[in-house]
Amino acid sequence: MITVALGVLIVVGIVAILLLGRGVRRQIESLRAEIAAARIAGALDRDSPVP
């Protein structure tokens, strides 16, 4: 019984980590798109420290 509960907790933890990783990756991609749009609009210089 305890091993089943531990197994379920491990699976839930792995799924949570994967979902968190997807969310962070999506936010980074949208931030890069915003930076690219700002550079195109001329709001940021090319020498800006933002990657």
LUMFI-536153 format. One line per 10 residues: their letters; for each residue x, y, z of C-alpha. Coordinates in pm, whole numbers, padded with zeros to 5 digits. Example, Ala and Ser with C-alpha at 12.3 -4.5 7.8 and 13.67 -1.06 7.14 Angstrom:
<recs>
as = 01230:-00450:00780 | 01367:-00106:00714 $
</recs>
This chain:
<recs>
mitvalgvli = 00000:00000:00000 | 00279:00242:00090 | 00474:00149:-00224 | 00169:00225:-00441 | 00132:00565:-00276 | 00503:00636:-00326 | 00480:00533:-00690 | 00184:00762:-00748 | 00364:01052:-00580 | 00673:00996:-00794 $
vvgivailll = 00468:00989:-01115 | 00277:01302:-01014 | 00606:01476:-00934 | 00756:01386:-01271 | 00446:01509:-01455 | 00452:01835:-01256 | 00819:01892:-01341 | 00752:01829:-01712 | 00458:02071:-01715 | 00662:02334:-01534 $
grgvrrqies = 00942:02295:-01788 | 00698:02340:-02076 | 00557:02656:-01918 | 00900:02809:-01864 | 01004:02725:-02220 | 00687:02886:-02358 | 00747:03204:-02156 | 01107:03228:-02279 | 00993:03188:-02640 | 00731:03460:-02606 $
lraeiaaari = 00984:03693:-02439 | 01226:03639:-02727 | 00948:03718:-02974 | 00870:04042:-02788 | 01238:04140:-02788 | 01263:04070:-03162 | 00953:04281:-03228 | 01095:04566:-03017 | 01422:04553:-03210 | 01233:04564:-03540 $
agaldrdspv = 01035:04863:-03414 | 01361:05031:-03315 | 01284:05041:-02944 | 01599:04842:-02859 | 01948:04898:-02990 | 02137:04610:-03140 | 02398:04648:-02862 | 02137:04581:-02597 | 02252:04326:-02337 | 01926:04134:-02381 $
p = 01990:03813:-02576 $
</recs>
